[in-house]
Amino acid sequence: MKLHFYKMQGIGNDYVYVNGFEETVPNPAELAIRVSDRHFGIGSDGLILLLPSDVADVRMQMFNADGSEGKMCGNGIRCVGKLVYELGICQSKSMMVETLSGIKSLTLTVEEEQVTSVRVDMGSPSLEIERIPVVFNERRVVNQPLVIDETTYYITCVSMGNPHAVIFMTGIDQLDLEHLGPKFEHHAMFPESVNTEFVQVVDPHHLRMRVWERGSGETLACGTGACASVVAACLCGASPRNEEVTMSLRGGDLQLCWDNDRVWMTGPATLVFSGDIEI
Protein backbone atom coordinates (compact mmCIF):
# COMPACT_ATOMS: atom_id res chain seq x y z
CA MET A 1 0.00 0.00 0.00
CA LYS A 2 0.99 3.61 -0.46
CA LEU A 3 1.04 6.02 2.43
CA HIS A 4 0.98 9.80 2.04
CA PHE A 5 3.38 11.63 4.33
CA TYR A 6 4.77 15.06 5.18
CA LYS A 7 8.43 15.57 6.01
CA MET A 8 8.76 18.50 8.44
CA GLN A 9 11.47 19.98 10.62
CA GLY A 10 11.72 22.32 13.58
CA ILE A 11 15.27 23.78 13.67
CA GLY A 12 16.59 20.55 12.18
CA ASN A 13 14.61 18.12 14.37
CA ASP A 14 12.89 16.29 11.50
CA TYR A 15 9.99 13.86 11.57
CA VAL A 16 7.74 12.10 9.10
CA TYR A 17 4.11 13.11 9.70
CA VAL A 18 1.04 11.12 8.69
CA ASN A 19 -2.49 12.51 8.72
CA GLY A 20 -4.30 9.83 10.71
CA PHE A 21 -7.62 11.51 9.97
CA GLU A 22 -7.27 10.18 6.41
CA GLU A 23 -4.65 7.40 6.58
CA THR A 24 -4.53 4.17 8.58
CA VAL A 25 -1.20 3.07 10.05
CA PRO A 26 -1.54 -0.49 11.41
CA ASN A 27 1.93 -0.76 13.00
CA PRO A 28 3.37 2.73 13.62
CA ALA A 29 6.34 1.49 15.70
CA GLU A 30 7.58 -0.67 12.83
CA LEU A 31 6.83 2.08 10.31
CA ALA A 32 8.85 4.56 12.39
CA ILE A 33 11.94 2.38 12.09
CA ARG A 34 11.48 2.03 8.34
CA VAL A 35 10.78 5.64 7.41
CA SER A 36 13.47 7.03 9.73
CA ASP A 37 16.28 5.22 7.89
CA ARG A 38 18.16 7.84 5.88
CA HIS A 39 19.38 5.35 3.26
CA PHE A 40 16.43 2.99 2.78
CA GLY A 41 13.58 5.19 3.99
CA ILE A 42 12.62 8.85 4.00
CA GLY A 43 15.08 9.86 6.71
CA SER A 44 13.97 11.40 10.00
CA ASP A 45 14.31 11.40 13.78
CA GLY A 46 11.04 9.47 13.98
CA LEU A 47 7.36 9.32 13.06
CA ILE A 48 4.47 11.50 14.27
CA LEU A 49 0.79 10.73 13.66
CA LEU A 50 -2.06 13.26 13.70
CA LEU A 51 -5.10 11.56 15.21
CA PRO A 52 -8.61 12.48 16.38
CA SER A 53 -8.98 13.45 20.04
CA ASP A 54 -11.94 13.51 22.40
CA VAL A 55 -10.35 16.14 24.64
CA ALA A 56 -8.38 18.43 22.28
CA ASP A 57 -8.30 19.63 18.68
CA VAL A 58 -5.94 16.83 17.70
CA ARG A 59 -3.94 13.99 19.28
CA MET A 60 -0.23 13.65 18.58
CA GLN A 61 1.37 10.19 18.70
CA MET A 62 5.16 10.20 18.42
CA PHE A 63 7.66 7.38 17.80
CA ASN A 64 11.45 7.56 17.94
CA ALA A 65 13.69 6.25 15.17
CA ASP A 66 14.08 2.92 17.02
CA GLY A 67 10.31 2.39 17.19
CA SER A 68 9.92 3.30 20.87
CA GLU A 69 6.99 5.59 21.67
CA GLY A 70 7.80 9.02 23.10
CA LYS A 71 5.55 11.00 25.41
CA MET A 72 6.34 14.43 24.02
CA CYS A 73 8.39 16.26 21.36
CA GLY A 74 8.75 20.03 21.57
CA ASN A 75 9.94 20.64 18.02
CA GLY A 76 7.51 18.05 16.71
CA ILE A 77 4.46 19.62 18.35
CA ARG A 78 5.15 22.96 16.64
CA CYS A 79 5.09 21.18 13.28
CA VAL A 80 1.87 19.44 14.34
CA GLY A 81 0.32 22.87 14.87
CA LYS A 82 1.43 24.06 11.43
CA LEU A 83 0.19 20.93 9.65
CA VAL A 84 -3.14 20.82 11.48
CA TYR A 85 -3.79 24.47 10.58
CA GLU A 86 -2.68 24.28 6.95
CA LEU A 87 -4.55 21.02 6.26
CA GLY A 88 -7.72 22.62 7.62
CA ILE A 89 -8.16 20.12 10.47
CA CYS A 90 -8.33 23.06 12.88
CA GLN A 91 -7.93 26.60 11.58
CA SER A 92 -7.77 28.37 14.90
CA LYS A 93 -4.59 30.26 15.74
CA SER A 94 -4.98 28.89 19.27
CA MET A 95 -5.28 25.12 19.49
CA MET A 96 -4.98 22.28 21.96
CA VAL A 97 -2.92 19.15 21.26
CA GLU A 98 -3.28 15.93 23.25
CA THR A 99 -0.01 14.13 24.03
CA LEU A 100 1.02 11.32 26.37
CA SER A 101 2.40 13.99 28.70
CA GLY A 102 -0.85 15.96 28.78
CA ILE A 103 -2.70 18.54 26.73
CA LYS A 104 -0.52 21.35 25.37
CA SER A 105 -1.77 24.73 24.17
CA LEU A 106 -0.31 26.27 21.01
CA THR A 107 -0.41 29.84 19.69
CA LEU A 108 0.30 30.14 15.96
CA THR A 109 1.79 33.06 14.05
CA VAL A 110 0.23 33.03 10.57
CA GLU A 111 1.30 35.06 7.53
CA GLU A 112 -0.60 34.70 4.24
CA GLU A 113 -2.23 31.50 5.54
CA GLN A 114 1.17 29.95 6.30
CA VAL A 115 2.24 29.20 9.87
CA THR A 116 5.68 30.72 10.41
CA SER A 117 6.23 30.13 14.13
CA VAL A 118 4.49 28.51 17.07
CA ARG A 119 4.52 29.32 20.78
CA VAL A 120 3.92 26.32 23.01
CA ASP A 121 2.92 26.17 26.66
CA MET A 122 5.12 23.22 27.58
CA GLY A 123 3.66 22.95 31.07
CA SER A 124 5.38 22.69 34.42
CA PRO A 125 8.70 20.88 34.80
CA SER A 126 8.87 17.86 37.09
CA LEU A 127 11.86 17.67 39.41
CA GLU A 128 10.84 14.84 41.76
CA ILE A 129 12.95 11.73 41.16
CA GLU A 130 9.98 9.35 40.81
CA ARG A 131 8.36 11.50 38.11
CA ILE A 132 11.45 11.74 35.90
CA PRO A 133 12.27 8.86 36.81
CA VAL A 134 15.79 8.68 38.25
CA VAL A 135 17.35 6.53 40.97
CA PHE A 136 18.81 8.82 43.62
CA ASN A 137 18.94 9.14 47.42
CA GLU A 138 17.42 12.65 47.55
CA ARG A 139 14.13 14.11 46.31
CA ARG A 140 15.76 16.10 43.50
CA VAL A 141 18.89 15.86 41.40
CA VAL A 142 20.32 19.39 41.04
CA ASN A 143 23.99 19.80 40.13
CA GLN A 144 24.88 16.35 41.48
CA PRO A 145 28.01 14.39 40.45
CA LEU A 146 27.85 11.35 38.16
CA VAL A 147 31.01 9.51 37.12
CA ILE A 148 31.18 8.30 33.51
CA ASP A 149 34.42 6.75 32.22
CA GLU A 150 36.32 8.09 35.26
CA THR A 151 35.15 11.66 34.53
CA THR A 152 32.80 13.47 36.93
CA TYR A 153 29.85 15.26 35.36
CA TYR A 154 27.44 17.42 37.37
CA ILE A 155 23.89 16.69 36.30
CA THR A 156 20.49 18.25 36.90
CA CYS A 157 17.49 16.01 36.15
CA VAL A 158 14.23 17.43 34.81
CA SER A 159 11.18 15.93 33.13
CA MET A 160 9.25 17.89 30.54
CA GLY A 161 7.15 14.83 29.72
CA ASN A 162 10.43 13.11 28.80
CA PRO A 163 13.34 12.52 31.20
CA HIS A 164 16.39 14.77 30.80
CA ALA A 165 19.82 14.97 32.38
CA VAL A 166 21.44 18.39 31.88
CA ILE A 167 25.19 19.00 32.20
CA PHE A 168 26.76 22.47 32.13
CA MET A 169 30.27 22.55 30.72
CA THR A 170 32.61 24.26 28.26
CA GLY A 171 33.94 22.83 25.00
CA ILE A 172 30.71 21.10 23.98
CA ASP A 173 31.74 21.19 20.30
CA GLN A 174 34.62 18.81 21.01
CA LEU A 175 32.51 16.15 22.76
CA ASP A 176 32.36 12.66 21.24
CA LEU A 177 28.64 12.13 21.74
CA GLU A 178 28.61 8.86 19.78
CA HIS A 179 30.69 7.43 22.61
CA LEU A 180 29.45 9.50 25.55
CA GLY A 181 25.73 9.73 24.80
CA PRO A 182 24.89 6.02 25.23
CA LYS A 183 26.78 5.97 28.54
CA PHE A 184 24.22 8.38 29.96
CA GLU A 185 21.23 6.99 28.05
CA HIS A 186 21.63 3.48 29.46
CA HIS A 187 23.08 4.31 32.88
CA ALA A 188 21.51 2.40 35.78
CA MET A 189 20.55 5.73 37.34
CA PHE A 190 17.86 6.11 34.63
CA PRO A 191 15.47 3.12 34.64
CA GLU A 192 13.61 4.33 31.53
CA SER A 193 16.82 5.67 29.89
CA VAL A 194 17.36 9.41 29.49
CA ASN A 195 17.92 12.27 27.05
CA THR A 196 21.15 14.10 27.81
CA GLU A 197 21.85 17.79 27.17
CA PHE A 198 25.37 19.24 27.20
CA VAL A 199 24.99 22.98 27.71
CA GLN A 200 27.47 25.85 27.49
CA VAL A 201 26.60 29.22 29.04
CA VAL A 202 27.39 32.14 26.72
CA ASP A 203 25.71 34.63 29.07
CA PRO A 204 22.65 34.46 31.36
CA HIS A 205 20.28 35.03 28.42
CA HIS A 206 22.08 32.91 25.84
CA LEU A 207 22.87 29.20 26.11
CA ARG A 208 24.28 26.68 23.60
CA MET A 209 23.33 23.02 23.61
CA ARG A 210 24.08 19.64 22.07
CA VAL A 211 21.73 16.76 22.76
CA TRP A 212 21.80 12.98 22.78
CA GLU A 213 18.21 11.70 22.53
CA ARG A 214 17.26 8.28 23.78
CA GLY A 215 16.24 6.08 20.89
CA SER A 216 17.54 8.50 18.25
CA GLY A 217 21.15 9.47 19.10
CA GLU A 218 22.48 12.98 18.54
CA THR A 219 19.93 15.21 16.86
CA LEU A 220 20.15 18.77 15.59
CA ALA A 221 17.60 19.94 18.14
CA CYS A 222 15.35 18.82 20.99
CA GLY A 223 12.54 21.07 22.19
CA THR A 224 11.85 19.36 25.51
CA GLY A 225 15.61 19.18 26.08
CA ALA A 226 15.95 22.92 25.50
CA CYS A 227 13.13 23.53 28.00
CA ALA A 228 14.72 21.22 30.56
CA SER A 229 18.07 22.95 30.08
CA VAL A 230 16.61 26.40 30.77
CA VAL A 231 14.95 25.07 33.92
CA ALA A 232 18.28 23.55 34.98
CA ALA A 233 20.06 26.84 34.23
CA CYS A 234 17.65 28.69 36.50
CA LEU A 235 18.02 26.10 39.26
CA CYS A 236 21.82 26.29 39.06
CA GLY A 237 21.92 30.10 38.96
CA ALA A 238 23.16 30.40 35.38
CA SER A 239 20.01 32.09 34.02
CA PRO A 240 17.21 34.18 35.57
CA ARG A 241 13.62 33.04 36.10
CA ASN A 242 10.78 34.86 34.31
CA GLU A 243 13.04 36.21 31.55
CA GLU A 244 13.46 35.07 27.95
CA VAL A 245 16.52 32.97 27.15
CA THR A 246 17.81 32.11 23.69
CA MET A 247 18.88 28.50 23.28
CA SER A 248 21.20 27.89 20.32
CA LEU A 249 21.15 24.32 19.05
CA ARG A 250 22.92 22.81 16.06
CA GLY A 251 19.77 23.30 13.97
CA GLY A 252 18.85 26.83 15.06
CA ASP A 253 17.54 28.93 17.95
CA LEU A 254 14.59 28.66 20.31
CA GLN A 255 13.20 31.35 22.61
CA LEU A 256 12.38 30.01 26.08
CA CYS A 257 11.08 31.31 29.39
CA TRP A 258 10.38 29.58 32.71
CA ASP A 259 7.59 31.87 33.88
CA ASN A 260 5.14 31.28 36.74
CA ASP A 261 6.23 27.63 36.93
CA ARG A 262 5.42 27.01 33.26
CA VAL A 263 7.90 26.81 30.42
CA TRP A 264 7.12 28.67 27.19
CA MET A 265 8.85 27.77 23.95
CA THR A 266 8.72 29.70 20.67
CA GLY A 267 10.28 28.56 17.41
CA PRO A 268 9.77 27.86 13.71
CA ALA A 269 8.00 24.96 12.00
CA THR A 270 8.86 24.11 8.39
CA LEU A 271 7.44 21.78 5.75
CA VAL A 272 10.31 20.19 3.82
CA PHE A 273 8.32 18.12 1.31
CA SER A 274 5.39 15.74 1.02
CA GLY A 275 4.98 12.54 -0.97
CA ASP A 276 3.99 8.88 -0.96
CA ILE A 277 5.90 5.87 0.31
CA GLU A 278 5.18 2.21 -0.39
CA ILE A 279 4.82 0.10 2.75
Secondary structure, 3 states (H helix, E strand, C coil): CEEEEEEEEECCEEEEEEECCCCCCCCHHHHHHHHHCCCCCCCCCEEEEEECCCCCCEEEEEEECCCCEECCCHHHHHHHHHHHHHCCCCCCCEEEEEECCEEEEEEEEEECCEEEEEEEECCCCECCHHHCCCCCCCCCCCCEEEEECCEEEEEEEEECCCEEEEEECCCHHHCCHHHHHHHHHCCCCCCCCCEEEEEEEEECCEEEEEEEECCCEEECCCHHHHHHHHHHHHHCCCCCCCCCEEEEECCEEEEEEEECCEEEEEEECEEEEEEEEEC
